Amino acid sequence: MTHRTEPRKTAQDTAEAAAQRRERFGTLPERIRPEDTVETSPATLPDPARDRYHADEWLVRYCG
């Protein structure tokens, strides 16, 4: 024989299985906001010595 036949399920077995499914899957999990799923961090740490020069500073000094 290549397959087995399952025993017949009674109404009580079916009701118990339905109750177990309802208990386990009866409510949806709490909603997770998209903002809570993303973490942002700077790619590099700010370097005060490198950021001291301002590329547009000449506009203020010479055009103002």
C-alpha positions as CSV (number, residue, x, y, z in Angstrom):
1,M,0.0,0.0,0.0
2,T,1.5,3.4,-1.0
3,H,-0.5,5.6,1.3
4,R,-2.2,5.4,4.6
5,T,-5.8,6.3,5.2
6,E,-6.5,8.6,8.1
7,P,-9.0,7.7,10.7
8,R,-12.3,9.6,10.4
9,K,-12.5,12.8,12.4
10,T,-15.4,13.2,14.7
11,A,-17.3,16.5,15.2
12,Q,-15.6,16.9,18.6
13,D,-12.1,16.6,17.1
14,T,-13.1,19.2,14.5
15,A,-14.5,21.6,17.1
16,E,-11.4,21.2,19.3
17,A,-9.1,21.9,16.3
18,A,-11.2,24.9,15.4
19,A,-10.9,26.2,19.0
20,Q,-7.2,25.7,19.0
21,R,-6.8,27.6,15.7
22,R,-9.0,30.4,17.0
23,E,-6.9,30.7,20.1
24,R,-3.7,30.7,18.2
25,F,-4.7,32.8,15.2
26,G,-7.8,34.6,16.3
27,T,-6.3,38.0,16.6
28,L,-3.7,39.8,14.5
29,P,-0.4,40.9,16.1
30,E,0.0,44.6,17.0
31,R,0.8,46.8,14.0
32,I,4.4,47.9,13.6
33,R,4.9,51.4,12.3
34,P,7.4,51.7,9.4
35,E,9.3,54.3,11.4
36,D,10.0,51.6,14.0
37,T,11.5,49.2,11.5
38,V,14.3,51.5,10.3
39,E,17.4,52.6,12.2
40,T,19.4,55.4,10.9
41,S,23.0,56.2,11.8
42,P,25.7,58.4,10.2
43,A,28.0,56.6,7.9
44,T,31.0,58.4,9.5
45,L,31.5,60.3,12.6
46,P,31.7,64.1,12.2
47,D,35.3,65.4,12.1
48,P,35.5,69.0,13.3
49,A,38.9,69.5,11.8
50,R,37.7,68.5,8.3
51,D,34.4,70.4,8.6
52,R,36.0,73.6,9.7
53,Y,36.3,74.9,6.1
54,H,33.1,76.1,4.6
55,A,33.0,76.0,0.8
56,D,30.6,78.9,0.4
57,E,32.4,81.2,3.0
58,W,34.0,83.3,0.2
59,L,30.5,84.4,-0.9
60,V,29.9,86.0,2.5
61,R,33.4,87.6,2.6
62,Y,33.6,88.9,-1.0
63,C,30.1,89.3,-2.2
64,G,28.4,90.7,0.8
